[in-house]
Amino acid sequence: MPTIYKKRQDSEGRWEVYDDESEEAVIVDGLPLSGLDEIEANEAIRKLERGEVTSDNIPPTAQSGWPPTKDGI
């Protein structure tokens, strides 16, 4: 299954993009996608989903959905 990216808001009102399965903040070019405003977080998710940027800490197989699950779905 491909990685699902979500955003969450911290106590200061800033946003973080994270991997839904591991709940870890996504890291791109060595920096966590945190401390963002909501528009930046939405844009980061869009770019991750389109493959315009890739995460340093989410395995490529999880990002692409490969290999398929045991039952091929």
C-alpha positions as CSV (number, residue, x, y, z in Angstrom):
1,M,0.0,0.0,0.0
2,P,1.4,3.4,-0.8
3,T,2.4,5.7,2.0
4,I,-0.4,8.0,3.3
5,Y,0.8,11.4,4.3
6,K,-1.2,13.5,6.8
7,K,-0.7,16.7,8.7
8,R,-1.1,17.5,12.4
9,Q,-1.1,20.7,14.3
10,D,1.2,21.3,17.3
11,S,0.3,23.3,20.4
12,E,1.7,26.5,18.8
13,G,-0.5,26.2,15.8
14,R,2.3,25.0,13.4
15,W,1.9,22.0,11.2
16,E,3.9,18.8,10.7
17,V,3.6,16.3,7.8
18,Y,3.8,12.7,8.9
19,D,3.5,9.2,7.7
20,D,0.1,7.8,8.7
21,E,1.4,4.2,9.4
22,S,4.5,5.0,11.4
23,E,3.3,8.4,12.7
24,E,6.8,9.7,12.2
25,A,7.4,13.2,10.8
26,V,8.5,13.0,7.2
27,I,12.1,14.1,6.6
28,V,13.1,15.6,3.3
29,D,16.7,16.6,2.5
30,G,17.6,15.9,6.2
31,L,15.0,18.3,7.6
32,P,11.7,17.3,9.2
33,L,8.6,18.7,7.6
34,S,7.5,20.5,10.8
35,G,7.0,24.1,11.9
36,L,5.0,24.8,8.7
37,D,2.0,26.9,8.1
38,E,-1.1,25.0,6.9
39,I,-0.6,26.0,3.2
40,E,3.0,24.8,3.3
41,A,2.0,21.5,4.9
42,N,-0.7,21.0,2.2
43,E,1.8,21.7,-0.6
44,A,4.3,19.3,0.9
45,I,1.7,16.5,1.0
46,R,0.8,17.2,-2.6
47,K,4.4,17.1,-3.7
48,L,5.1,13.9,-1.8
49,E,2.0,12.2,-3.2
50,R,3.0,13.2,-6.8
51,G,6.6,12.1,-6.3
52,E,8.0,15.6,-6.8
53,V,9.9,15.2,-3.5
54,T,10.8,12.0,-1.7
55,S,11.1,11.3,2.0
56,D,14.4,10.4,3.5
57,N,12.9,8.2,6.2
58,I,10.0,6.4,4.5
59,P,11.3,3.3,2.5
60,P,10.8,3.6,-1.3
61,T,8.9,0.3,-1.2
62,A,6.4,1.9,1.1
63,Q,6.1,5.0,-1.0
64,S,5.4,3.1,-4.2
65,G,3.3,0.4,-2.7
66,W,5.7,-2.2,-4.0
67,P,6.0,-5.1,-3.3
68,P,2.3,-5.9,-3.3
69,T,0.7,-7.4,-0.3
70,K,0.5,-11.1,0.2
71,D,-2.9,-11.3,-1.5
72,G,-1.8,-9.0,-4.4
73,I,-3.9,-6.1,-3.4
